[in-house]
Amino acid sequence: MSIKNNIVRFREELAAKNCGLIAVSKTHPAEKVAEAYEAGQRIFGENKVQEMTGKYEVLPKDIQWHLIGHLQSNKIKYIAPYVSLIHSVDSAKLLEEINKQGKKIDRVIPCLLQVHVAQEETKFGFDESELLQFISSAEIKNLTHIKIEGLMGMATLTENKEQIRNEFRHLKNLFNTIRNQAGKPDHVSMHHLSMGMSADYLIAMEEGSTMVRIGTAIFGGR
Ligand SMILES: *Cc1c(COP(=O)(O)O)cnc(C)c1O
């Protein structure tokens, strides 16, 4: 299957379920991104600031670039002017730094908060209690140059489908809890639930994902 065919197939499959597609192009060269672009794809996900910025500079400007990998504070300034959505905000401190950079260039930067739902110790993200506390904190009210538009999470890398399903379900419940929470500031809303990758996107969609992040199944192995 070609990249173009893969894009067409995924876009049809996901449109039928009202789910957005992030084509994860990390490690693949700009030419491959251009192939997906020609098939109609406009949203691409990258996990490294330098790589994303390099592609942003050479590819069409109507592409929406989503950062999906861990972000270091000192690199925010490179993506602040153009990034469409940062999925991987994994701490209050990082969000404050993003807000600071947004303020400098007078831009409100759209973000998702990454939640740690997997069993692995190594995955970044907020713990559930930490997140609920942060959402209702005074400190979040003062962040005028970020917008929180939802949550992102990754399931454990396992063959156990029930475990994956439970982790996604847990994230969806948390998403609903926050969505229904009264008294949130205006710049905190729950529109997007970013969950699901090549191996587990079907389960993620069944559990209520609104955005899947697909790399390998579109571009091939890395
Ligand atoms: C690489 C990556 C993906 C895509 O993974 P595939 O298995 O290639 O589809 C999705 N989300 C994040 C955060 C990633 O780093």
The ligand as a Gaussian input file, in Angstrom:
#p B3LYP/6-31G(d) Opt

LIG

0 1
 C        5.153000       7.655000      17.496000
 C        3.920000       8.051000      18.202000
 C        2.651000       7.706000      17.696000
 C        2.441000       6.879000      16.460000
 O        2.804000       5.562000      16.695000
 P        2.559000       4.391000      15.609000
 O        2.591000       3.155000      16.406000
 O        3.680000       4.488000      14.634000
 O        1.239000       4.652000      14.977000
 C        1.544000       8.157000      18.393000
 N        1.662000       8.892000      19.520000
 C        2.852000       9.228000      20.036000
 C        2.905000      10.036000      21.272000
 C        4.021000       8.812000      19.401000
 O        5.207000       9.150000      19.928000

